[in-house]
Amino acid sequence: MALFSLKVVTPDKVFFDGETEQVILSTVCGEIGILARHESYVSILPPGPLRIKIGNEFKTAAISQGLVKVSKDKTTIIATSVEWHDEIDIKRAKEAERKAREALSKKLNDLEFKQAEFKLKRAINRISISSKYNNK
């Protein structure tokens, strides 16, 4: 398969900058696979997995949210946060889930509710990815 350039950035760092054969990720419209010479595409990314083919294997990361921009020769992902599955602090993720659920059980205004709901989705995503891919 042909290679293409992939850059994954967060406000704090460049998470990945290199070439890959394939990327698989979740968008608001569903899961998408990206190969070299993919049609131009832009989408919002909800919390979900990011799978990057490095060599002959896929490596999986957790994205909290972001955007993806695909062109024929380059894909760029801008994420609020992203971390490899084997770097997720599972205790911290479970504590974040507990706090988010606790917050959602209280009377919240719309903004507070949306923030707590996002924190819950992010925590569940991190726990799910860590559990699924660290046992392989």
Secondary structure, 3 states (H helix, E strand, C coil): CCCEEEEEECCCCEEEEEEECEEEEEECCEEEEEECCCCCEEEEECCEEEEEEECCEEEEEEECCEEEEECCCEEEEEECCEEEHHHCCHHHHHHHHHHHHHHHCCCCCHHHHHHHHHHHHHHHHHHHHHHHHHCC
